[in-house]
Amino acid sequence: MFRLTEKEIWDKITDKLTVPYFGRVKLKIGDDEVTIHKQWQNNKVFFPVYVNGWIRGSKEFEEKYKKYWWEKDINKSNKMIEFDKKLAKLTKDPEHIKSAEIKVIGKSYTPFFKSLRTLKSQYKKRGFEIEILEEE
């Protein structure tokens, strides 16, 4: 059996998820079966990610499978950035100066993507070996 190129795989995934209302694609990534649905809520589309049939579970589940979810930086608010700058200026403490330069304070993981483009770019960036499981 021949192997599809990365472009062909993403073309098939895009075709399955861009049907007019509800699309679905099953993928094999490593040992996991990842199912991505296209869903609508309040006239907005989103793509929930199910890993081995589950969208969320215990803390151990989330730590193991968040690699398939949408990763987003948590940024400081503008007020917090201004406060840190003022505090650093007043105290001249190296810790406060260092804190004032940090804009991203963490990462957030959600088990859905807001766009197909984001899903595609994050999965490509993570270098997953993707295989499409054909529907019967």
C-alpha positions as a Markdown table, in Angstrom:
| # | Residue | x | y | z |
|---|---|---|---|---|
| 1 | Met | 0.0 | 0.0 | 0.0 |
| 2 | Phe | 1.3 | 3.5 | -0.9 |
| 3 | Arg | 1.7 | 6.3 | 1.7 |
| 4 | Leu | 0.0 | 9.7 | 1.2 |
| 5 | Thr | 2.0 | 12.8 | 1.3 |
| 6 | Glu | 1.4 | 15.4 | 4.0 |
| 7 | Lys | -0.3 | 17.7 | 1.6 |
| 8 | Glu | -2.7 | 14.9 | 0.4 |
| 9 | Ile | -3.5 | 14.0 | 4.0 |
| 10 | Trp | -4.3 | 17.6 | 4.9 |
| 11 | Asp | -6.4 | 18.0 | 1.7 |
| 12 | Lys | -8.5 | 14.9 | 2.7 |
| 13 | Ile | -8.9 | 16.2 | 6.3 |
| 14 | Thr | -9.9 | 19.7 | 4.9 |
| 15 | Asp | -12.4 | 18.1 | 2.5 |
| 16 | Lys | -14.0 | 16.0 | 5.3 |
| 17 | Leu | -14.3 | 19.0 | 7.7 |
| 18 | Thr | -15.5 | 21.6 | 5.2 |
| 19 | Val | -18.8 | 19.9 | 4.3 |
| 20 | Pro | -21.7 | 22.3 | 4.8 |
| 21 | Tyr | -22.9 | 21.4 | 8.3 |
| 22 | Phe | -21.3 | 18.6 | 10.2 |
| 23 | Gly | -18.0 | 17.1 | 9.2 |
| 24 | Arg | -16.0 | 14.4 | 11.0 |
| 25 | Val | -12.6 | 12.8 | 10.5 |
| 26 | Lys | -10.9 | 10.0 | 12.3 |
| 27 | Leu | -7.1 | 10.1 | 12.5 |
| 28 | Lys | -4.5 | 7.7 | 13.8 |
| 29 | Ile | -1.7 | 9.6 | 15.5 |
| 30 | Gly | 0.9 | 7.3 | 17.2 |
| 31 | Asp | -1.1 | 4.9 | 19.3 |
| 32 | Asp | -4.1 | 7.2 | 19.7 |
| 33 | Glu | -7.3 | 7.5 | 17.7 |
| 34 | Val | -8.2 | 11.2 | 17.3 |
| 35 | Thr | -11.6 | 12.2 | 16.1 |
| 36 | Ile | -12.3 | 15.8 | 15.0 |
| 37 | His | -15.8 | 17.0 | 14.5 |
| 38 | Lys | -17.1 | 20.2 | 13.0 |
| 39 | Gln | -19.8 | 21.7 | 15.2 |
| 40 | Trp | -21.9 | 24.8 | 15.2 |
| 41 | Gln | -23.0 | 26.9 | 18.2 |
| 42 | Asn | -24.5 | 30.4 | 18.1 |
| 43 | Asn | -23.7 | 30.6 | 14.4 |
| 44 | Lys | -20.0 | 30.0 | 15.1 |
| 45 | Val | -18.1 | 26.9 | 14.0 |
| 46 | Phe | -15.6 | 25.0 | 16.2 |
| 47 | Phe | -13.7 | 21.7 | 16.0 |
| 48 | Pro | -13.7 | 19.6 | 19.2 |
| 49 | Val | -11.0 | 17.0 | 19.5 |
| 50 | Tyr | -11.8 | 13.6 | 20.9 |
| 51 | Val | -8.9 | 11.3 | 21.9 |
| 52 | Asn | -9.8 | 7.6 | 22.1 |
| 53 | Gly | -13.4 | 8.6 | 22.3 |
| 54 | Trp | -13.0 | 11.1 | 25.2 |
| 55 | Ile | -12.9 | 14.9 | 25.0 |
| 56 | Arg | -11.8 | 15.4 | 28.6 |
| 57 | Gly | -11.2 | 13.3 | 31.7 |
| 58 | Ser | -9.0 | 13.0 | 34.7 |
| 59 | Lys | -5.9 | 15.1 | 35.3 |
| 60 | Glu | -3.7 | 12.3 | 34.0 |
| 61 | Phe | -5.8 | 12.1 | 30.8 |
| 62 | Glu | -5.4 | 15.9 | 30.2 |
| 63 | Glu | -1.6 | 15.8 | 30.8 |
| 64 | Lys | -1.2 | 12.9 | 28.4 |
| 65 | Tyr | -3.5 | 14.1 | 25.6 |
| 66 | Lys | -3.3 | 17.9 | 25.7 |
| 67 | Lys | -0.7 | 17.7 | 22.9 |
| 68 | Tyr | -3.7 | 17.2 | 20.6 |
| 69 | Trp | -5.5 | 20.3 | 21.9 |
| 70 | Trp | -5.4 | 24.0 | 21.0 |
| 71 | Glu | -2.4 | 25.6 | 22.7 |
| 72 | Lys | -2.6 | 29.3 | 23.4 |
| 73 | Asp | -0.4 | 31.7 | 25.3 |
| 74 | Ile | -1.8 | 33.4 | 28.4 |
| 75 | Asn | -0.7 | 37.0 | 28.2 |
| 76 | Lys | -0.6 | 39.6 | 30.9 |
| 77 | Ser | -3.3 | 42.3 | 30.8 |
| 78 | Asn | -2.1 | 45.8 | 29.8 |
| 79 | Lys | -3.0 | 47.0 | 33.4 |
| 80 | Met | -0.7 | 44.3 | 34.8 |
| 81 | Ile | 2.1 | 45.2 | 32.4 |
| 82 | Glu | 1.9 | 48.9 | 33.4 |
| 83 | Phe | 1.8 | 47.9 | 37.1 |
| 84 | Asp | 4.9 | 45.8 | 36.8 |
| 85 | Lys | 6.7 | 48.5 | 35.0 |
| 86 | Lys | 5.9 | 51.1 | 37.6 |
| 87 | Leu | 6.8 | 48.7 | 40.4 |
| 88 | Ala | 10.1 | 47.9 | 38.7 |
| 89 | Lys | 10.8 | 51.7 | 38.3 |
| 90 | Leu | 10.0 | 52.4 | 42.0 |
| 91 | Thr | 11.9 | 49.5 | 43.6 |
| 92 | Lys | 14.7 | 49.0 | 41.1 |
| 93 | Asp | 14.6 | 45.4 | 42.3 |
| 94 | Pro | 16.1 | 43.0 | 39.7 |
| 95 | Glu | 13.2 | 40.5 | 40.2 |
| 96 | His | 10.6 | 43.2 | 39.5 |
| 97 | Ile | 12.5 | 44.4 | 36.4 |
| 98 | Lys | 12.6 | 40.9 | 35.1 |
| 99 | Ser | 8.9 | 40.4 | 35.8 |
| 100 | Ala | 8.1 | 43.7 | 33.9 |
| 101 | Glu | 9.7 | 42.2 | 30.8 |
| 102 | Ile | 7.7 | 39.0 | 30.8 |
| 103 | Lys | 4.5 | 39.3 | 28.7 |
| 104 | Val | 3.5 | 35.6 | 28.5 |
| 105 | Ile | 2.7 | 34.1 | 31.8 |
| 106 | Gly | 1.6 | 30.6 | 30.8 |
| 107 | Lys | -0.1 | 28.3 | 28.3 |
| 108 | Ser | -3.7 | 27.4 | 28.0 |
| 109 | Tyr | -5.0 | 24.2 | 26.5 |
| 110 | Thr | -8.6 | 23.7 | 25.2 |
| 111 | Pro | -10.0 | 20.5 | 23.7 |
| 112 | Phe | -11.3 | 22.3 | 20.6 |
| 113 | Phe | -10.0 | 24.6 | 17.8 |
| 114 | Lys | -11.8 | 27.7 | 16.6 |
| 115 | Ser | -10.7 | 27.3 | 13.0 |
| 116 | Leu | -9.5 | 24.7 | 10.6 |
| 117 | Arg | -6.4 | 26.8 | 9.8 |
| 118 | Thr | -5.4 | 26.9 | 13.5 |
| 119 | Leu | -5.8 | 23.1 | 13.8 |
| 120 | Lys | -3.7 | 22.5 | 10.7 |
| 121 | Ser | -0.9 | 24.9 | 11.7 |
| 122 | Gln | -0.6 | 23.5 | 15.2 |
| 123 | Tyr | -0.6 | 19.9 | 14.1 |
| 124 | Lys | 2.0 | 20.6 | 11.5 |
| 125 | Lys | 4.1 | 22.5 | 14.0 |
| 126 | Arg | 4.0 | 19.6 | 16.4 |
| 127 | Gly | 5.2 | 17.2 | 13.6 |
| 128 | Phe | 2.6 | 14.5 | 14.1 |
| 129 | Glu | 2.7 | 11.4 | 11.8 |
| 130 | Ile | -1.0 | 11.4 | 10.8 |
| 131 | Glu | -2.9 | 8.5 | 9.2 |
| 132 | Ile | -6.5 | 8.9 | 8.1 |
| 133 | Leu | -8.8 | 6.1 | 9.3 |
| 134 | Glu | -11.3 | 5.4 | 6.5 |
| 135 | Glu | -15.0 | 5.4 | 7.4 |
| 136 | Glu | -16.9 | 2.2 | 6.6 |
